[in-house]
Amino acid sequence: MKITNIYTKRLEAPLKNPFITSLRRVDMLEDLVVIIECSCGLVGYGEGAPTPVITGETMGSMIATIAYIKPHIVGLEIEDFDTILHLVHSLILKNTTAKSALEIALYDLKAKVLKQPLYQMLGGSKREFKTDITISMGNIDKMVSDALHAVSLGYDTLKIKIGDNPKKDVERVKAIYQAVEKNIKLRLDANQGWTAKESVSLLHALEKEHIIAEFIEQPVRADDFAGLCYIKERVETPLLADESIFTLHDARRLLEMQAIDYVNIKLAKSAGISQALALADLSKAFGVKCMIGCMLEGPISVAAGVHVASAKADVITMLDLDAVSLLASHPVETTIAFNESHIRLSNALGLGVTLH
């Protein structure tokens, strides 16, 4: 069964509210969908969100990357899957989100050819999941209001975006902590917004108030591995690495340094499903649990993340796959149930998604 064509489409969707972090503000979802056609008539779908401040990719660079790889893959048999994956990763360096979108489409197509849901093809069986939801950065009253609204929708885990003002960040977290019931878990994400010393000072201020979050995510610059070590040695709050981990080499280095407590896996950083699975296996070898997260993405790439979570449910114990819940609407038909904090995989073949 030969790959006969690869092409791309833009996926645009409105957000319920602006998505604001210490790195960026997004008012509308604008993603790239990769579509792979096979001689048997089946179609595979993939998706990636251009995130210049994290992966360095734009919509234009992603389209160009897919166009560059396309002639090397069209005409190959989907059964020669490992060779195709090797080409995706060896023909061009970096460009992780474009590669991820292409990989997702390839995995979707292969699972359909094998007449299996993707999670089953990957060896998974778990179908029910719970995700957190992101509380965008803003003034304290708005963040508290958003947190209370999320709890009213059934979320029991909130990921709070901070990182633009150290003093204000402490007040934001304290206000949300005081406003919600004590059974609500808080995750903090500074998106590289602090220095190592600021991180320790802020976390000590919270810990003094008996506020110990489930974790603090990427408080320092992505390349500040020493800073992560400095923080981990001095605080009670567990430390999760996000932007610091793109490759297996990055993860192994941090794990060997014992610089982190958790690994955040994102397909857009790992360049797709194959390396995400390998990251989970590496983390498991070090006895470290993982979270699977996403960029601001649509249902296609979020679905891929859920299938990976099923395949590695023993090590991926936390989900930050709330992006679909942040959308006001989208043009994707999915058999996966995205019901606020609850996500349920179906037994549809492949990813279980179709773009209209």
PyMOL commands that set and color helices and strands:
alter all, ss='L'
color gray80, all
select helices_A, chain A and resi 59-73+81-90+96-113+118-121+140-152+166-179+196-208+225-232+248-257+267-270+273-285+299-311+323-326
alter helices_A, ss='H'
color red, helices_A
select strands_A, chain A and resi 3-20+25-38+43-48+128-130+133-135+157-161+185-189+215-217+239-241+262-265+290-293+316-320+332-334+337-339+342-344+353-355
alter strands_A, ss='S'
color yellow, strands_A
deselect
rebuild
show_as cartoon
